[in-house]
């Protein structure tokens, strides 16, 4: 009779990242931001049929995770842009690898 192996628990950091990236549209938003999208309308155009409320929620989650930074420029009307942070740039290889895998 075979026994189950004893496996180490998944580290908390890995679970947090997986939770963030498994949210619908999160990887697509990151991919679009690496391609140059910075404004809400640009993300909507790049992602297609994403509901505006969902997009706003994902952008906020990515901002809270430290992956994107929300910048408000003083203009009439105010201009809001989402900029990839250094922490977000560290995820670029992961997102690119997922994109390569999906294309194959």
QUIRAQUI-V273740 format. One record per backbone hydrogen bond with DSSP energy under -1.0 kcal/mol. NH is the residue of the N-H (numbers start at 1). CO is the residue of the C=O. Records with the same first field share a line. If there is no record, write none. Layout:
NH=CO, CO
//
This chain:
15=11
16=12
17=13
18=14
19=15
20=16
21=17
22=18
26=23
29=25
30=26
31=27
32=28
33=29
34=30
35=31
37=32
43=39
44=40
45=41
46=42
47=43
48=44
55=51
56=52
57=53
58=54
59=55
60=56
61=57
62=58
63=59
64=60
65=61
66=63
67=62
68=62
69=83
71=81
73=79
79=73
81=71
82=38
83=69
85=67
89=85
90=86
92=89
95=91
96=92
97=93
98=94
99=95
100=96
101=97
102=98
103=99
104=100
//
